[in-house]
Amino acid sequence: MRSSTQFIAGAACLGLLLAGCTDSSDDGESARTTVSPTSSEPDAPMTLIADADPGAAAISTSRALYDRSDVVVLAHPDDQAAISLGASAAVALGVPLLLSVPDAALGTEFERLGVTVVLAIGGDAAQGVPGGNGVQTVAVATEPSAVAEAIGVELAPAEPVATEELAAAFAALDPSAPVALVPADAAAEESNAESAPAATTLPEVRRPEALTGTLVLATSTPESLPGIATARAAGVPVQV
């Protein structure tokens, strides 16, 4: 089954019209490094993301929406609990959500975005971080409290979400009211994820301005979930 996400310039009810994002300048008040993701409108009047593979769909959506992001969130494609908490973290921070797939395309997207730090959620996610590029990894357990501590944002508890309702829940994520999404069928499990010594904390992320006058249409299939999260991270409304 293939996912379908459409970006159409000038359409009121279908697709996405992207406006340029505005960088926030560093006020020097934080001791941490400050990074500012940026995005811009696609060159083509219509962009259709129809990748059948969820990892490829996540990369395509990131490429369509973001020009640069020093920080990304990474989750294993088979770990729905990690993907759900990853969506919460990505939207709270304003950065893309990608999947840890053994594909050269992931490393290429890291290079394009200028990734320097990865927030890897779940014990398996960090294994997918492309090597040899100097990227630092902050690995955390698939637990709301661990993710909230890592991103420095309080995540309000949310009702467990049924699998068939995840797309709608992702689309409803609000950067101004962060919540910790947890699938209803996700069994509580311990994670052996440990923070990498090279990067114990994330940089301070100053989210891009929300893209106004825009809309994303997406299907409710699992392949669409990371892309929905990335769109919400950029402040774009999503209709499922």
C-alpha positions as a Markdown table, in Angstrom:
| # | Residue | x | y | z |
|---|---|---|---|---|
| 1 | Met | 0.0 | 0.0 | 0.0 |
| 2 | Arg | 1.4 | 3.4 | -0.8 |
| 3 | Ser | 1.3 | 6.6 | 1.1 |
| 4 | Ser | 0.1 | 9.7 | -0.6 |
| 5 | Thr | 1.0 | 13.2 | 0.5 |
| 6 | Gln | 0.3 | 16.1 | -1.8 |
| 7 | Phe | 1.7 | 19.6 | -2.0 |
| 8 | Ile | -0.1 | 21.9 | -4.4 |
| 9 | Ala | 0.6 | 25.6 | -4.7 |
| 10 | Gly | -2.4 | 27.9 | -4.7 |
| 11 | Ala | -5.0 | 25.2 | -3.7 |
| 12 | Ala | -7.4 | 26.0 | -0.9 |
| 13 | Cys | -8.5 | 22.4 | -0.2 |
| 14 | Leu | -5.8 | 20.2 | -1.6 |
| 15 | Gly | -2.1 | 20.0 | -1.1 |
| 16 | Leu | 0.4 | 22.4 | 0.4 |
| 17 | Leu | 1.5 | 25.9 | -0.3 |
| 18 | Leu | 4.8 | 26.6 | 1.4 |
| 19 | Ala | 6.0 | 30.0 | 2.5 |
| 20 | Gly | 9.6 | 30.7 | 3.5 |
| 21 | Cys | 10.6 | 30.1 | 7.1 |
| 22 | Thr | 12.2 | 32.8 | 9.1 |
| 23 | Asp | 15.4 | 32.1 | 11.1 |
| 24 | Ser | 15.4 | 33.3 | 14.7 |
| 25 | Ser | 18.7 | 34.8 | 15.8 |
| 26 | Asp | 20.6 | 33.6 | 18.8 |
| 27 | Asp | 20.1 | 35.9 | 21.8 |
| 28 | Gly | 23.1 | 34.5 | 23.6 |
| 29 | Glu | 21.1 | 33.7 | 26.7 |
| 30 | Ser | 21.5 | 30.0 | 26.5 |
| 31 | Ala | 24.7 | 28.1 | 27.4 |
| 32 | Arg | 23.8 | 25.5 | 24.9 |
| 33 | Thr | 24.5 | 25.8 | 21.2 |
| 34 | Thr | 21.4 | 27.2 | 19.4 |
| 35 | Val | 20.3 | 25.9 | 16.0 |
| 36 | Ser | 17.5 | 27.1 | 13.8 |
| 37 | Pro | 15.9 | 24.8 | 11.2 |
| 38 | Thr | 14.9 | 26.4 | 7.9 |
| 39 | Ser | 12.4 | 25.5 | 5.2 |
| 40 | Ser | 11.1 | 26.9 | 1.9 |
| 41 | Glu | 8.4 | 26.4 | -0.7 |
| 42 | Pro | 8.9 | 23.6 | -3.2 |
| 43 | Asp | 9.9 | 24.8 | -6.6 |
| 44 | Ala | 7.3 | 22.7 | -8.4 |
| 45 | Pro | 3.6 | 23.8 | -8.2 |
| 46 | Met | 2.6 | 20.3 | -7.1 |
| 47 | Thr | 4.6 | 17.7 | -5.1 |
| 48 | Leu | 3.3 | 14.2 | -4.7 |
| 49 | Ile | 5.0 | 11.9 | -2.2 |
| 50 | Ala | 3.9 | 8.4 | -3.0 |
| 51 | Asp | 6.8 | 6.3 | -1.6 |
| 52 | Ala | 5.6 | 2.8 | -0.6 |
| 53 | Asp | 8.5 | 2.4 | 1.9 |
| 54 | Pro | 8.0 | 4.4 | 5.1 |
| 55 | Gly | 11.7 | 5.3 | 5.4 |
| 56 | Ala | 11.7 | 6.7 | 1.9 |
| 57 | Ala | 8.5 | 8.6 | 2.5 |
| 58 | Ala | 10.0 | 10.2 | 5.6 |
| 59 | Ile | 13.0 | 11.3 | 3.6 |
| 60 | Ser | 10.9 | 12.6 | 0.8 |
| 61 | Thr | 8.8 | 14.7 | 3.1 |
| 62 | Ser | 11.8 | 16.1 | 4.9 |
| 63 | Arg | 13.3 | 17.0 | 1.5 |
| 64 | Ala | 10.1 | 18.7 | 0.4 |
| 65 | Leu | 9.8 | 20.9 | 3.6 |
| 66 | Tyr | 13.2 | 21.5 | 5.2 |
| 67 | Asp | 16.3 | 23.2 | 3.8 |
| 68 | Arg | 18.4 | 22.7 | 6.9 |
| 69 | Ser | 18.0 | 21.1 | 10.3 |
| 70 | Asp | 21.0 | 20.5 | 12.5 |
| 71 | Val | 18.9 | 18.2 | 14.7 |
| 72 | Val | 16.6 | 15.4 | 13.6 |
| 73 | Val | 14.6 | 12.8 | 15.4 |
| 74 | Leu | 15.2 | 9.1 | 14.5 |
| 75 | Ala | 13.1 | 6.1 | 15.2 |
| 76 | His | 13.2 | 2.4 | 14.0 |
| 77 | Pro | 10.5 | 1.7 | 11.4 |
| 78 | Asp | 9.3 | -1.4 | 13.3 |
| 79 | Asp | 8.9 | 0.4 | 16.6 |
| 80 | Gln | 5.5 | 2.2 | 16.5 |
| 81 | Ala | 5.9 | 3.4 | 20.1 |
| 82 | Ala | 9.3 | 5.1 | 19.2 |
| 83 | Ile | 7.7 | 6.6 | 16.1 |
| 84 | Ser | 4.8 | 8.0 | 18.1 |
| 85 | Leu | 7.1 | 9.5 | 20.7 |
| 86 | Gly | 9.4 | 10.6 | 17.9 |
| 87 | Ala | 6.5 | 12.5 | 16.4 |
| 88 | Ser | 5.8 | 14.2 | 19.7 |
| 89 | Ala | 9.5 | 15.2 | 20.0 |
| 90 | Ala | 9.8 | 16.4 | 16.4 |
| 91 | Val | 6.8 | 18.6 | 16.6 |
| 92 | Ala | 7.8 | 20.0 | 20.0 |
| 93 | Leu | 11.3 | 20.9 | 18.6 |
| 94 | Gly | 10.3 | 21.8 | 15.0 |
| 95 | Val | 12.6 | 19.3 | 13.3 |
| 96 | Pro | 12.1 | 16.4 | 10.9 |
| 97 | Leu | 11.3 | 12.8 | 12.0 |
| 98 | Leu | 13.2 | 10.2 | 10.0 |
| 99 | Leu | 13.4 | 6.4 | 10.2 |
| 100 | Ser | 16.6 | 4.4 | 10.8 |
| 101 | Val | 16.8 | 2.4 | 7.7 |
| 102 | Pro | 20.0 | 0.8 | 6.2 |
| 103 | Asp | 19.8 | 3.0 | 3.1 |
| 104 | Ala | 22.4 | 5.4 | 1.6 |
| 105 | Ala | 19.5 | 7.8 | 1.1 |
| 106 | Leu | 19.4 | 8.5 | 4.9 |
| 107 | Gly | 23.0 | 9.5 | 4.9 |
| 108 | Thr | 22.4 | 11.7 | 1.9 |
| 109 | Glu | 19.5 | 13.4 | 3.6 |
| 110 | Phe | 21.7 | 13.9 | 6.7 |
| 111 | Glu | 24.3 | 15.7 | 4.6 |
| 112 | Arg | 21.7 | 17.8 | 2.8 |
| 113 | Leu | 20.1 | 18.9 | 6.1 |
| 114 | Gly | 23.5 | 19.5 | 7.7 |
| 115 | Val | 22.6 | 17.2 | 10.6 |
| 116 | Thr | 25.0 | 17.4 | 13.6 |
| 117 | Val | 23.0 | 15.8 | 16.4 |
| 118 | Val | 20.4 | 12.9 | 16.2 |
| 119 | Leu | 17.8 | 12.2 | 18.9 |
| 120 | Ala | 17.5 | 8.4 | 18.6 |
| 121 | Ile | 14.4 | 7.1 | 20.3 |
| 122 | Gly | 14.4 | 3.4 | 21.3 |
| 123 | Gly | 17.1 | 0.8 | 21.6 |
| 124 | Asp | 17.3 | 0.1 | 17.9 |
| 125 | Ala | 17.2 | 3.6 | 16.4 |
| 126 | Ala | 20.8 | 4.6 | 17.1 |
| 127 | Gln | 22.0 | 1.6 | 15.0 |
| 128 | Gly | 20.7 | 3.4 | 12.0 |
| 129 | Val | 22.7 | 6.6 | 12.4 |
| 130 | Pro | 24.9 | 6.9 | 9.3 |
| 131 | Gly | 28.5 | 6.5 | 10.2 |
| 132 | Gly | 31.6 | 8.5 | 9.2 |
| 133 | Asn | 30.0 | 11.9 | 9.2 |
| 134 | Gly | 30.7 | 13.1 | 12.7 |
| 135 | Val | 27.1 | 13.1 | 13.7 |
| 136 | Gln | 26.6 | 12.9 | 17.5 |
| 137 | Thr | 23.8 | 10.7 | 18.9 |
| 138 | Val | 21.6 | 11.3 | 21.9 |
| 139 | Ala | 19.9 | 7.9 | 22.5 |
| 140 | Val | 16.9 | 7.7 | 24.8 |
| 141 | Ala | 14.5 | 5.0 | 26.0 |
| 142 | Thr | 11.1 | 4.8 | 24.5 |
| 143 | Glu | 9.5 | 6.4 | 27.5 |
| 144 | Pro | 7.7 | 9.8 | 27.6 |
| 145 | Ser | 9.8 | 11.0 | 30.6 |
| 146 | Ala | 13.1 | 10.2 | 29.0 |
| 147 | Val | 12.1 | 11.9 | 25.7 |
| 148 | Ala | 10.8 | 15.0 | 27.6 |
| 149 | Glu | 14.1 | 15.3 | 29.5 |
| 150 | Ala | 16.2 | 14.9 | 26.4 |
| 151 | Ile | 14.3 | 17.7 | 24.5 |
| 152 | Gly | 13.9 | 19.9 | 27.4 |
| 153 | Val | 10.1 | 20.2 | 26.8 |
| 154 | Glu | 7.4 | 19.0 | 29.1 |
| 155 | Leu | 5.2 | 16.5 | 27.3 |
| 156 | Ala | 1.7 | 16.3 | 28.7 |
| 157 | Pro | 0.3 | 12.8 | 29.0 |
| 158 | Ala | -2.2 | 11.8 | 26.3 |
| 159 | Glu | -4.7 | 9.0 | 26.0 |
| 160 | Pro | -3.3 | 5.9 | 24.3 |
| 161 | Val | -4.1 | 6.0 | 20.6 |
| 162 | Ala | -5.5 | 3.1 | 18.6 |
| 163 | Thr | -3.5 | 2.1 | 15.6 |
| 164 | Glu | -6.2 | 3.2 | 13.1 |
| 165 | Glu | -6.3 | 6.6 | 14.8 |
| 166 | Leu | -2.6 | 7.4 | 14.8 |
| 167 | Ala | -2.6 | 9.4 | 11.6 |
| 168 | Ala | -5.3 | 11.7 | 13.0 |
| 169 | Ala | -3.4 | 12.0 | 16.3 |
| 170 | Phe | -0.2 | 12.9 | 14.5 |
| 171 | Ala | -2.1 | 15.5 | 12.4 |
| 172 | Ala | -3.5 | 17.0 | 15.6 |
| 173 | Leu | -0.1 | 17.5 | 17.3 |
| 174 | Asp | 0.3 | 21.1 | 18.3 |
| 175 | Pro | 3.7 | 22.7 | 18.9 |
| 176 | Ser | 2.2 | 25.0 | 21.4 |
| 177 | Ala | 0.8 | 22.2 | 23.5 |
| 178 | Pro | 3.2 | 19.2 | 23.3 |
| 179 | Val | 1.9 | 15.8 | 24.3 |
| 180 | Ala | 3.4 | 12.3 | 24.5 |
| 181 | Leu | 1.7 | 10.1 | 22.0 |
| 182 | Val | 1.7 | 6.4 | 22.9 |
| 183 | Pro | 0.0 | 3.7 | 20.8 |
| 184 | Ala | -2.7 | 1.8 | 22.7 |
| 185 | Asp | -1.2 | -1.6 | 21.7 |
| 186 | Ala | 2.3 | -0.7 | 22.6 |
| 187 | Ala | 3.4 | -3.0 | 25.5 |
| 188 | Ala | 5.5 | -1.3 | 28.1 |
| 189 | Glu | 9.1 | -2.4 | 27.6 |
| 190 | Glu | 12.5 | -1.6 | 28.9 |
| 191 | Ser | 15.0 | 0.0 | 26.6 |
| 192 | Asn | 18.7 | -0.4 | 26.9 |
| 193 | Ala | 19.3 | 2.9 | 25.1 |
| 194 | Glu | 22.0 | 5.0 | 26.6 |
| 195 | Ser | 23.0 | 8.6 | 26.0 |
| 196 | Ala | 26.1 | 8.7 | 23.9 |
| 197 | Pro | 29.0 | 10.4 | 25.7 |
| 198 | Ala | 29.7 | 12.6 | 22.7 |
| 199 | Ala | 26.4 | 14.4 | 23.0 |
| 200 | Thr | 24.6 | 14.2 | 26.4 |
| 201 | Thr | 22.2 | 17.0 | 25.6 |
| 202 | Leu | 20.6 | 18.4 | 22.4 |
| 203 | Pro | 21.4 | 21.9 | 21.2 |
| 204 | Glu | 18.7 | 24.5 | 21.9 |
| 205 | Val | 16.4 | 24.3 | 18.8 |
| 206 | Arg | 14.6 | 27.5 | 17.8 |
| 207 | Arg | 11.7 | 26.2 | 15.7 |
| 208 | Pro | 11.0 | 27.8 | 12.3 |
| 209 | Glu | 8.0 | 30.1 | 12.0 |
| 210 | Ala | 4.8 | 28.2 | 11.2 |
| 211 | Leu | 4.1 | 28.0 | 7.5 |
| 212 | Thr | 0.8 | 30.0 | 7.0 |
| 213 | Gly | -1.8 | 29.5 | 4.3 |
| 214 | Thr | -0.7 | 26.0 | 3.7 |
| 215 | Leu | -2.2 | 22.5 | 3.8 |
| 216 | Val | -1.0 | 18.9 | 3.5 |
| 217 | Leu | -3.3 | 16.1 | 2.5 |
| 218 | Ala | -2.2 | 12.7 | 3.7 |
| 219 | Thr | -3.5 | 9.2 | 3.8 |
| 220 | Ser | -3.9 | 7.3 | 7.1 |
| 221 | Thr | -1.5 | 4.5 | 6.2 |
| 222 | Pro | 1.5 | 3.8 | 8.3 |
| 223 | Glu | 3.9 | 5.0 | 5.6 |
| 224 | Ser | 2.4 | 8.5 | 6.0 |
| 225 | Leu | 3.0 | 8.9 | 9.7 |
| 226 | Pro | 6.6 | 10.3 | 9.8 |
| 227 | Gly | 5.7 | 12.7 | 7.0 |
| 228 | Ile | 2.7 | 13.9 | 8.9 |
| 229 | Ala | 4.9 | 14.5 | 11.9 |
| 230 | Thr | 7.4 | 16.4 | 9.9 |
| 231 | Ala | 4.7 | 18.6 | 8.4 |
| 232 | Arg | 3.3 | 19.4 | 11.8 |
| 233 | Ala | 6.9 | 20.1 | 13.0 |
| 234 | Ala | 7.1 | 22.8 | 10.3 |
| 235 | Gly | 3.8 | 24.2 | 11.5 |
| 236 | Val | 1.8 | 23.0 | 8.5 |
| 237 | Pro | -1.8 | 21.9 | 9.0 |
| 238 | Val | -2.5 | 18.3 | 7.9 |
| 239 | Gln | -5.8 | 16.9 | 6.8 |
| 240 | Val | -6.0 | 13.1 | 6.8 |
